[in-house]
Structure formats: C-alpha cells, structure tokens
Amino acid sequence: MTIGECEEGDLVEILAIERDSYPTPWSPNLFLSELSNPVSRMLVGKSLESQGIAVVGYIVFWQVADEFQLHNIAVRRDLRRRRIASRLLSHAIRICRPEGVRWVTLEVRRSNRAARNLYENFEFTVKGVRRGYYNDTGEDALIMSADLQQVPVEGLTPKQRRGAKNENIA
Ligand SMILES: CC(C)(COP(=O)(O)OP(=O)(O)OC[C@H]1O[C@@H](n2cnc3c(N)ncnc32)[C@H](O)[C@@H]1OP(=O)(O)O)[C@@H](O)C(=O)NCCC(=O)NCCS
C-alpha cells in the first residue's frame, strides 16, 4: 500500500467506502471543504488491484496548534483486519510528531469496538463521555486522547510488541 495526500479525483472511491462504513456518512461537499481547509489533512491508502490502482482507506485529521484531531478513518470493508487503518494512523503520527504536535483527540461511538481497539493499540485512553452525542442513534461518544510524542507509533498490541521484540533479540 502507498499512502499519499488525497486529491479530488480520489473522492468517488472514498465516498463509496464512506457510505458503506457509517450510518451517517460525510457528504461530498464535506469532503471537498476538508480538501480546501488549511488545517485539514487527508491521507489516502492505495493499492494495486487487478483493475488498477484502488483506494483502500483514508484518514482525515486536523492539525490545530499542538493538537491532532482525528476526524475520520475508514477502510474498505473487504480489506479490513489487514492493518491498513493502523498504517494510516502510524503515517499520520509520523508526519505530526516532528512538527511538535502533542495531543491527539478523537470521538468514537461507544459501540465501535473495532475502532476503540485500534486506538487502544496506540495507547489512546478514554478521557470523557459526550452523552447522546450522535443524532442518528442517540449513542454516546467517548472522547479518547493521548500524548502523540509518547504513543507507540506502530500501533501494535502489547502481545504483538513483545513478539516483535523477541524476533529482534533472536
Ligand atoms: C475501524 C476501522 C478503520 C479499522 O480498520 P482496519 O484496517 O480493519 O484496522 P486494522 O487492521 O489496522 O486493525 C488494528 C486493530 O484494531 C482492532 N480491530 C480492527 N477491527 C476489529 C474488529 N472488527 N473487531 C475487533 N477489533 C478490531 C484490532 O485490535 C486490530 O488489531 P489485530 O487485527 O492485530 O487484532 C474499520 O473497521 C472501519 O473502517 N470501520 C468503519 C469506519 C469507522 O468506524 N471508523 C472509526 C470512526 S471513530
């Protein structure tokens, strides 16, 4: 997978993933406004498939002063659990760290176990709850946060990290 900045031409595929991923997907106009927002960064993962280069996932985050606000991350349904989201998030952290960005914050649906596990692998922790935050289901949002300068950049579980360490020793 290659990871690069999003271009307008990627939006058709991004929108298909978005609509398949969320009960209330972002609109085309919202993605367009992110592309022209100077604090917003959109990274796209692409891979070579039989029909050519295809978008496999994307991440949208804002860099505001020393804060990294994660606004969207999604992976094509048929390609999930292959560490694509982990690699997108790692890439974004690697970009922001040298720029002095410190705090990462995000909101996640309480029921979104996949996303919560992903963030926990990067040692993000729950710092608060917004009750009934999501209009579509009335579900709570958990506010997760971490010190971007301290998080494990590869986003491995503690067990995976121990495995990688043992491999290095052997
Ligand atoms: C959340 C999402 C982005 C994860 O993408 P992904 O590429 O499948 O994630 P990864 O393969 O990098 O998984 C990393 C870790 O996240 C956790 N995880 C991912 N999917 C999971 C699932 N279905 N159930 C439980 N844990 C899961 C696991 O800990 C996983 O590590 P492991 O596979 O080594 O156990 C993807 O499920 C998605 O697009 N969901 C819909 C959009 C969404 O909810 N975005 C988050 C908004 S806050």
The ligand as an SDF file (V2000), in Angstrom:
LIG
                    3D

 48 50  0  0  0  0  0  0  0  0999 V2000
  -12.1560    0.8570   12.4740 C   0  0  0  0  0  0  0  0  0  0  0  0
  -11.5020    0.5220   11.1220 C   0  0  0  0  0  0  0  0  0  0  0  0
  -10.9900    1.8190   10.4980 C   0  0  0  0  0  0  0  0  0  0  0  0
  -10.3100   -0.4380   11.3830 C   0  0  0  0  0  0  0  0  0  0  0  0
   -9.6640   -0.6470   10.1290 O   0  0  0  0  0  0  0  0  0  0  0  0
   -8.7390   -1.9420    9.8680 P   0  0  0  0  0  0  0  0  0  0  0  0
   -7.8540   -1.6490    8.7170 O   0  0  0  0  0  0  0  0  0  0  0  0
   -9.5850   -3.1420    9.8010 O   0  0  0  0  0  0  0  0  0  0  0  0
   -7.8970   -1.9680   11.2160 O   0  0  0  0  0  0  0  0  0  0  0  0
   -6.5280   -2.7630   11.4470 P   0  0  0  0  0  0  0  0  0  0  0  0
   -6.4620   -3.9740   10.5770 O   0  0  0  0  0  0  0  0  0  0  0  0
   -5.3930   -1.8000   11.3750 O   0  0  0  0  0  0  0  0  0  0  0  0
   -6.7470   -3.2590   12.9360 O   0  0  0  0  0  0  0  0  0  0  0  0
   -5.9620   -2.7940   14.0130 C   0  0  0  0  0  0  0  0  0  0  0  0
   -6.5400   -3.3110   15.3030 C   0  0  0  0  0  0  0  0  0  0  0  0
   -7.8340   -2.7630   15.5190 O   0  0  0  0  0  0  0  0  0  0  0  0
   -8.6520   -3.7390   16.1690 C   0  0  0  0  0  0  0  0  0  0  0  0
   -9.7470   -4.1500   15.2730 N   0  0  0  0  0  0  0  0  0  0  0  0
   -9.9160   -3.8520   13.9600 C   0  0  0  0  0  0  0  0  0  0  0  0
  -11.0740   -4.3910   13.5170 N   0  0  0  0  0  0  0  0  0  0  0  0
  -11.6280   -5.0320   14.5550 C   0  0  0  0  0  0  0  0  0  0  0  0
  -12.8430   -5.7590   14.7190 C   0  0  0  0  0  0  0  0  0  0  0  0
  -13.7030   -5.9580   13.6930 N   0  0  0  0  0  0  0  0  0  0  0  0
  -13.1250   -6.2550   15.9420 N   0  0  0  0  0  0  0  0  0  0  0  0
  -12.2890   -6.0730   16.9860 C   0  0  0  0  0  0  0  0  0  0  0  0
  -11.1220   -5.3890   16.9060 N   0  0  0  0  0  0  0  0  0  0  0  0
  -10.7970   -4.8800   15.6970 C   0  0  0  0  0  0  0  0  0  0  0  0
   -7.7460   -4.9290   16.4580 C   0  0  0  0  0  0  0  0  0  0  0  0
   -7.1380   -4.7160   17.7050 O   0  0  0  0  0  0  0  0  0  0  0  0
   -6.7520   -4.8130   15.3320 C   0  0  0  0  0  0  0  0  0  0  0  0
   -5.5480   -5.4370   15.5920 O   0  0  0  0  0  0  0  0  0  0  0  0
   -5.4260   -7.0260   15.2670 P   0  0  0  0  0  0  0  0  0  0  0  0
   -6.0630   -7.2710   13.9180 O   0  0  0  0  0  0  0  0  0  0  0  0
   -3.9420   -7.2430   15.2730 O   0  0  0  0  0  0  0  0  0  0  0  0
   -6.1440   -7.7180   16.3760 O   0  0  0  0  0  0  0  0  0  0  0  0
  -12.5020   -0.2070   10.1800 C   0  0  0  0  0  0  0  0  0  0  0  0
  -13.1490   -1.2370   10.8910 O   0  0  0  0  0  0  0  0  0  0  0  0
  -13.5450    0.7070    9.5730 C   0  0  0  0  0  0  0  0  0  0  0  0
  -13.3430    1.2900    8.5010 O   0  0  0  0  0  0  0  0  0  0  0  0
  -14.7020    0.8550   10.2570 N   0  0  0  0  0  0  0  0  0  0  0  0
  -15.7970    1.7510    9.7920 C   0  0  0  0  0  0  0  0  0  0  0  0
  -15.4190    3.2000    9.9770 C   0  0  0  0  0  0  0  0  0  0  0  0
  -15.1530    3.5360   11.4310 C   0  0  0  0  0  0  0  0  0  0  0  0
  -15.8640    3.0840   12.3340 O   0  0  0  0  0  0  0  0  0  0  0  0
  -14.1260    4.3700   11.6650 N   0  0  0  0  0  0  0  0  0  0  0  0
  -13.7480    4.8100   13.0010 C   0  0  0  0  0  0  0  0  0  0  0  0
  -14.5060    6.0380   13.3640 C   0  0  0  0  0  0  0  0  0  0  0  0
  -14.1340    6.5830   15.0060 S   0  0  0  0  0  0  0  0  0  0  0  0
  1  2  1  0
  2  3  1  0
  2  4  1  0
  2 36  1  0
  4  5  1  0
  5  6  1  0
  6  7  2  0
  6  8  1  0
  6  9  1  0
  9 10  1  0
 10 11  2  0
 10 12  1  0
 10 13  1  0
 13 14  1  0
 14 15  1  0
 15 16  1  0
 15 30  1  0
 16 17  1  0
 17 18  1  0
 17 28  1  0
 18 19  1  0
 18 27  1  0
 19 20  2  0
 20 21  1  0
 21 22  1  0
 21 27  2  0
 22 23  1  0
 22 24  2  0
 24 25  1  0
 25 26  2  0
 26 27  1  0
 28 29  1  0
 28 30  1  0
 30 31  1  0
 31 32  1  0
 32 33  2  0
 32 34  1  0
 32 35  1  0
 36 37  1  0
 36 38  1  0
 38 39  2  0
 38 40  1  0
 40 41  1  0
 41 42  1  0
 42 43  1  0
 43 44  2  0
 43 45  1  0
 45 46  1  0
 46 47  1  0
 47 48  1  0
M  END
$$$$
